[in-house]
Amino acid sequence: MNTYEFNNKETGFVTIPGGTKTVVLHFKDDHKETMELCQFLVLGVRKKNQITRIDCYGEGEKIKEDQ
């Protein structure tokens, strides 16, 4: 698992590892959502602006429930 701080309002790029299949999104209101990487890439701007952190998981990695 790789964790990245995320701010959609700042310019620049965040490199997501090539083997990433699933991401866990951490939002400003402290809830989490798990989704496939392709779903994350097509999220709307309004929802992306609420994300504070992204956990990236490869195909064989188990997602941690409590972090």
DRENKOL-135471 format. One record per atom (N, C-alpha, C): residue number from 1; x, y, z. Coordinates in pm, whole numbers, plus 50000, padded with zeros to 5 digits. Example, Ala and Ser with C-alpha at 12.3 -4.5 7.8 and 13.67 -1.06 7.14 Angstrom:
REM residues 2
<node><pos>1</pos><u>51319</u><v>49431</v><w>50780</w></node>
<node><pos>1</pos><u>51230</u><v>49550</v><w>50780</w></node>
<node><pos>1</pos><u>51320</u><v>49670</v><w>50780</w></node>
<node><pos>2</pos><u>51285</u><v>49775</v><w>50708</w></node>
<node><pos>2</pos><u>51367</u><v>49894</v><w>50714</w></node>
<node><pos>2</pos><u>51290</u><v>50003</v><w>50787</w></node>
REM end
This chain:
REM residues 67
<node><pos>1</pos><u>50084</u><v>49882</v><w>50000</w></node>
<node><pos>1</pos><u>50000</u><v>50000</v><w>50000</w></node>
<node><pos>1</pos><u>50088</u><v>50124</v><w>50000</w></node>
<node><pos>2</pos><u>50051</u><v>50220</v><w>49919</w></node>
<node><pos>2</pos><u>50115</u><v>50350</v><w>49917</w></node>
<node><pos>2</pos><u>50009</u><v>50454</v><w>49953</w></node>
<node><pos>3</pos><u>50047</u><v>50553</v><w>50033</w></node>
<node><pos>3</pos><u>49954</u><v>50658</v><w>50075</w></node>
<node><pos>3</pos><u>50004</u><v>50792</v><w>50022</w></node>
<node><pos>4</pos><u>49912</u><v>50871</v><w>49968</w></node>
<node><pos>4</pos><u>49946</u><v>51002</v><w>49914</w></node>
<node><pos>4</pos><u>49850</u><v>51106</v><w>49969</w></node>
<node><pos>5</pos><u>49905</u><v>51219</v><w>50011</w></node>
<node><pos>5</pos><u>49822</u><v>51333</v><w>50048</w></node>
<node><pos>5</pos><u>49770</u><v>51391</v><w>49917</w></node>
<node><pos>6</pos><u>49646</u><v>51436</v><w>49919</w></node>
<node><pos>6</pos><u>49581</u><v>51478</v><w>49795</w></node>
<node><pos>6</pos><u>49515</u><v>51613</v><w>49814</w></node>
<node><pos>7</pos><u>49541</u><v>51705</v><w>49721</w></node>
<node><pos>7</pos><u>49474</u><v>51834</v><w>49720</w></node>
<node><pos>7</pos><u>49445</u><v>51868</v><w>49575</w></node>
<node><pos>8</pos><u>49321</u><v>51851</v><w>49534</w></node>
<node><pos>8</pos><u>49282</u><v>51872</v><w>49395</w></node>
<node><pos>8</pos><u>49287</u><v>52019</v><w>49354</w></node>
<node><pos>9</pos><u>49295</u><v>52109</v><w>49450</w></node>
<node><pos>9</pos><u>49295</u><v>52252</v><w>49419</w></node>
<node><pos>9</pos><u>49434</u><v>52305</v><w>49386</w></node>
<node><pos>10</pos><u>49540</u><v>52229</v><w>49418</w></node>
<node><pos>10</pos><u>49676</u><v>52271</v><w>49386</w></node>
<node><pos>10</pos><u>49716</u><v>52216</v><w>49250</w></node>
<node><pos>11</pos><u>49799</u><v>52291</v><w>49180</w></node>
<node><pos>11</pos><u>49848</u><v>52243</v><w>49051</w></node>
<node><pos>11</pos><u>49962</u><v>52145</v><w>49075</w></node>
<node><pos>12</pos><u>49984</u><v>52060</v><w>48979</w></node>
<node><pos>12</pos><u>50090</u><v>51960</v><w>48989</w></node>
<node><pos>12</pos><u>50034</u><v>51821</v><w>48970</w></node>
<node><pos>13</pos><u>50120</u><v>51723</v><w>48980</w></node>
<node><pos>13</pos><u>50080</u><v>51586</v><w>48956</w></node>
<node><pos>13</pos><u>50118</u><v>51497</v><w>49073</w></node>
<node><pos>14</pos><u>50041</u><v>51391</v><w>49094</w></node>
<node><pos>14</pos><u>50074</u><v>51285</v><w>49188</w></node>
<node><pos>14</pos><u>50084</u><v>51159</v><w>49105</w></node>
<node><pos>15</pos><u>50194</u><v>51087</v><w>49117</w></node>
<node><pos>15</pos><u>50213</u><v>50964</v><w>49042</w></node>
<node><pos>15</pos><u>50157</u><v>50848</v><w>49122</w></node>
<node><pos>16</pos><u>50064</u><v>50777</v><w>49063</w></node>
<node><pos>16</pos><u>50006</u><v>50658</v><w>49125</w></node>
<node><pos>16</pos><u>50082</u><v>50538</v><w>49072</w></node>
<node><pos>17</pos><u>50126</u><v>50445</v><w>49158</w></node>
<node><pos>17</pos><u>50203</u><v>50329</v><w>49112</w></node>
<node><pos>17</pos><u>50130</u><v>50250</v><w>49004</w></node>
<node><pos>18</pos><u>50207</u><v>50195</v><w>48911</w></node>
<node><pos>18</pos><u>50152</u><v>50124</v><w>48796</w></node>
<node><pos>18</pos><u>50067</u><v>50003</v><w>48828</w></node>
<node><pos>19</pos><u>50093</u><v>49934</v><w>48937</w></node>
<node><pos>19</pos><u>50018</u><v>49814</v><w>48970</w></node>
<node><pos>19</pos><u>49892</u><v>49839</v><w>49051</w></node>
<node><pos>20</pos><u>49853</u><v>49964</v><w>49069</w></node>
<node><pos>20</pos><u>49738</u><v>49998</v><w>49152</w></node>
<node><pos>20</pos><u>49609</u><v>49952</v><w>49085</w></node>
<node><pos>21</pos><u>49527</u><v>49879</v><w>49160</w></node>
<node><pos>21</pos><u>49396</u><v>49833</v><w>49111</w></node>
<node><pos>21</pos><u>49283</u><v>49896</v><w>49190</w></node>
<node><pos>22</pos><u>49305</u><v>49918</v><w>49321</w></node>
<node><pos>22</pos><u>49201</u><v>49968</v><w>49410</w></node>
<node><pos>22</pos><u>49255</u><v>50085</v><w>49489</w></node>
<node><pos>23</pos><u>49170</u><v>50186</v><w>49513</w></node>
<node><pos>23</pos><u>49209</u><v>50299</v><w>49596</w></node>
<node><pos>23</pos><u>49108</u><v>50317</v><w>49708</w></node>
<node><pos>24</pos><u>49157</u><v>50362</v><w>49823</w></node>
<node><pos>24</pos><u>49071</u><v>50399</v><w>49934</w></node>
<node><pos>24</pos><u>49085</u><v>50549</v><w>49948</w></node>
<node><pos>25</pos><u>48972</u><v>50619</v><w>49935</w></node>
<node><pos>25</pos><u>48971</u><v>50765</v><w>49941</w></node>
<node><pos>25</pos><u>48930</u><v>50809</v><w>50080</w></node>
<node><pos>26</pos><u>49005</u><v>50899</v><w>50139</w></node>
<node><pos>26</pos><u>48975</u><v>50956</v><w>50271</w></node>
<node><pos>26</pos><u>48925</u><v>51098</v><w>50248</w></node>
<node><pos>27</pos><u>48806</u><v>51129</v><w>50300</w></node>
<node><pos>27</pos><u>48742</u><v>51257</v><w>50276</w></node>
<node><pos>27</pos><u>48756</u><v>51350</v><w>50397</w></node>
<node><pos>28</pos><u>48729</u><v>51478</v><w>50375</w></node>
<node><pos>28</pos><u>48740</u><v>51579</v><w>50480</w></node>
<node><pos>28</pos><u>48648</u><v>51552</v><w>50598</w></node>
<node><pos>29</pos><u>48534</u><v>51488</v><w>50573</w></node>
<node><pos>29</pos><u>48440</u><v>51459</v><w>50682</w></node>
<node><pos>29</pos><u>48468</u><v>51324</v><w>50748</w></node>
<node><pos>30</pos><u>48587</u><v>51271</v><w>50728</w></node>
<node><pos>30</pos><u>48639</u><v>51148</v><w>50791</w></node>
<node><pos>30</pos><u>48575</u><v>51018</v><w>50744</w></node>
<node><pos>31</pos><u>48497</u><v>51018</v><w>50637</w></node>
<node><pos>31</pos><u>48450</u><v>50890</v><w>50586</w></node>
<node><pos>31</pos><u>48544</u><v>50842</v><w>50477</w></node>
<node><pos>32</pos><u>48537</u><v>50714</v><w>50446</w></node>
<node><pos>32</pos><u>48624</u><v>50651</v><w>50347</w></node>
<node><pos>32</pos><u>48539</u><v>50584</v><w>50241</w></node>
<node><pos>33</pos><u>48591</u><v>50577</v><w>50120</w></node>
<node><pos>33</pos><u>48527</u><v>50504</v><w>50011</w></node>
<node><pos>33</pos><u>48633</u><v>50422</v><w>49941</w></node>
<node><pos>34</pos><u>48599</u><v>50299</v><w>49908</w></node>
<node><pos>34</pos><u>48686</u><v>50211</v><w>49833</w></node>
<node><pos>34</pos><u>48631</u><v>50199</v><w>49693</w></node>
<node><pos>35</pos><u>48719</u><v>50213</v><w>49593</w></node>
<node><pos>35</pos><u>48674</u><v>50200</v><w>49454</w></node>
<node><pos>35</pos><u>48790</u><v>50159</v><w>49365</w></node>
<node><pos>36</pos><u>48756</u><v>50113</v><w>49247</w></node>
<node><pos>36</pos><u>48856</u><v>50078</v><w>49147</w></node>
<node><pos>36</pos><u>48924</u><v>50206</v><w>49099</w></node>
<node><pos>37</pos><u>49048</u><v>50194</v><w>49055</w></node>
<node><pos>37</pos><u>49124</u><v>50310</v><w>49009</w></node>
<node><pos>37</pos><u>49053</u><v>50381</v><w>48894</w></node>
<node><pos>38</pos><u>48997</u><v>50307</v><w>48800</w></node>
<node><pos>38</pos><u>48931</u><v>50370</v><w>48685</w></node>
<node><pos>38</pos><u>48810</u><v>50453</v><w>48728</w></node>
<node><pos>39</pos><u>48740</u><v>50412</v><w>48835</w></node>
<node><pos>39</pos><u>48628</u><v>50491</v><w>48887</w></node>
<node><pos>39</pos><u>48678</u><v>50623</v><w>48946</w></node>
<node><pos>40</pos><u>48791</u><v>50616</v><w>49016</w></node>
<node><pos>40</pos><u>48849</u><v>50737</v><w>49075</w></node>
<node><pos>40</pos><u>48888</u><v>50838</v><w>48968</w></node>
<node><pos>41</pos><u>48943</u><v>50790</v><w>48859</w></node>
<node><pos>41</pos><u>48992</u><v>50880</v><w>48755</w></node>
<node><pos>41</pos><u>48881</u><v>50960</v><w>48689</w></node>
<node><pos>42</pos><u>48758</u><v>50910</v><w>48692</w></node>
<node><pos>42</pos><u>48647</u><v>50980</v><w>48627</w></node>
<node><pos>42</pos><u>48555</u><v>51052</v><w>48727</w></node>
<node><pos>43</pos><u>48596</u><v>51063</v><w>48853</w></node>
<node><pos>43</pos><u>48517</u><v>51136</v><w>48953</w></node>
<node><pos>43</pos><u>48503</u><v>51282</v><w>48913</w></node>
<node><pos>44</pos><u>48395</u><v>51342</v><w>48954</w></node>
<node><pos>44</pos><u>48374</u><v>51484</v><w>48928</w></node>
<node><pos>44</pos><u>48461</u><v>51571</v><w>49017</w></node>
<node><pos>45</pos><u>48477</u><v>51695</v><w>48977</w></node>
<node><pos>45</pos><u>48563</u><v>51789</v><w>49049</w></node>
<node><pos>45</pos><u>48511</u><v>51815</v><w>49189</w></node>
<node><pos>46</pos><u>48381</u><v>51827</v><w>49206</w></node>
<node><pos>46</pos><u>48324</u><v>51856</v><w>49338</w></node>
<node><pos>46</pos><u>48362</u><v>51747</v><w>49439</w></node>
<node><pos>47</pos><u>48354</u><v>51621</v><w>49399</w></node>
<node><pos>47</pos><u>48388</u><v>51512</v><w>49489</w></node>
<node><pos>47</pos><u>48539</u><v>51504</v><w>49511</w></node>
<node><pos>48</pos><u>48619</u><v>51525</v><w>49406</w></node>
<node><pos>48</pos><u>48764</u><v>51522</v><w>49421</w></node>
<node><pos>48</pos><u>48814</u><v>51630</v><w>49515</w></node>
<node><pos>49</pos><u>48746</u><v>51744</v><w>49519</w></node>
<node><pos>49</pos><u>48788</u><v>51853</v><w>49609</w></node>
<node><pos>49</pos><u>48768</u><v>51817</v><w>49756</w></node>
<node><pos>50</pos><u>48690</u><v>51715</v><w>49787</w></node>
<node><pos>50</pos><u>48665</u><v>51673</v><w>49925</w></node>
<node><pos>50</pos><u>48766</u><v>51569</v><w>49974</w></node>
<node><pos>51</pos><u>48851</u><v>51517</v><w>49886</w></node>
<node><pos>51</pos><u>48946</u><v>51411</v><w>49921</w></node>
<node><pos>51</pos><u>49071</u><v>51471</v><w>49985</w></node>
<node><pos>52</pos><u>49118</u><v>51408</v><w>50094</w></node>
<node><pos>52</pos><u>49240</u><v>51455</v><w>50160</w></node>
<node><pos>52</pos><u>49356</u><v>51358</v><w>50144</w></node>
<node><pos>53</pos><u>49326</u><v>51230</v><w>50128</w></node>
<node><pos>53</pos><u>49431</u><v>51128</v><w>50120</w></node>
<node><pos>53</pos><u>49384</u><v>51011</v><w>50036</w></node>
<node><pos>54</pos><u>49479</u><v>50946</v><w>49967</w></node>
<node><pos>54</pos><u>49449</u><v>50830</v><w>49885</w></node>
<node><pos>54</pos><u>49542</u><v>50717</v><w>49925</w></node>
<node><pos>55</pos><u>49486</u><v>50598</v><w>49952</w></node>
<node><pos>55</pos><u>49565</u><v>50477</v><w>49974</w></node>
<node><pos>55</pos><u>49553</u><v>50393</v><w>49848</w></node>
<node><pos>56</pos><u>49667</u><v>50353</v><w>49791</w></node>
<node><pos>56</pos><u>49669</u><v>50276</v><w>49666</w></node>
<node><pos>56</pos><u>49708</u><v>50132</v><w>49696</w></node>
<node><pos>57</pos><u>49629</u><v>50037</v><w>49646</w></node>
<node><pos>57</pos><u>49651</u><v>49895</v><w>49668</w></node>
<node><pos>57</pos><u>49667</u><v>49823</v><w>49535</w></node>
<node><pos>58</pos><u>49764</u><v>49732</v><w>49530</w></node>
<node><pos>58</pos><u>49784</u><v>49649</v><w>49412</w></node>
<node><pos>58</pos><u>49685</u><v>49535</v><w>49411</w></node>
<node><pos>59</pos><u>49693</u><v>49450</v><w>49308</w></node>
<node><pos>59</pos><u>49595</u><v>49344</v><w>49289</w></node>
<node><pos>59</pos><u>49590</u><v>49244</v><w>49403</w></node>
<node><pos>60</pos><u>49701</u><v>49202</v><w>49457</w></node>
<node><pos>60</pos><u>49702</u><v>49100</v><w>49561</w></node>
<node><pos>60</pos><u>49699</u><v>49153</v><w>49702</w></node>
<node><pos>61</pos><u>49702</u><v>49282</v><w>49722</w></node>
<node><pos>61</pos><u>49709</u><v>49340</v><w>49856</w></node>
<node><pos>61</pos><u>49571</u><v>49342</v><w>49923</w></node>
<node><pos>62</pos><u>49573</u><v>49317</v><w>50056</w></node>
<node><pos>62</pos><u>49452</u><v>49321</v><w>50134</w></node>
<node><pos>62</pos><u>49432</u><v>49463</v><w>50187</w></node>
<node><pos>63</pos><u>49310</u><v>49511</v><w>50177</w></node>
<node><pos>63</pos><u>49279</u><v>49647</v><w>50221</w></node>
<node><pos>63</pos><u>49265</u><v>49649</v><w>50373</w></node>
<node><pos>64</pos><u>49337</u><v>49742</v><w>50437</w></node>
<node><pos>64</pos><u>49330</u><v>49758</v><w>50582</w></node>
<node><pos>64</pos><u>49199</u><v>49827</v><w>50617</w></node>
<node><pos>65</pos><u>49124</u><v>49768</v><w>50708</w></node>
<node><pos>65</pos><u>48994</u><v>49823</v><w>50747</w></node>
<node><pos>65</pos><u>49008</u><v>49939</v><w>50844</w></node>
<node><pos>66</pos><u>49095</u><v>49927</v><w>50943</w></node>
<node><pos>66</pos><u>49110</u><v>50030</v><w>51046</w></node>
<node><pos>66</pos><u>49247</u><v>50094</v><w>51031</w></node>
<node><pos>67</pos><u>49252</u><v>50222</v><w>51003</w></node>
<node><pos>67</pos><u>49381</u><v>50289</v><w>50986</w></node>
<node><pos>67</pos><u>49390</u><v>50408</v><w>51076</w></node>
REM end
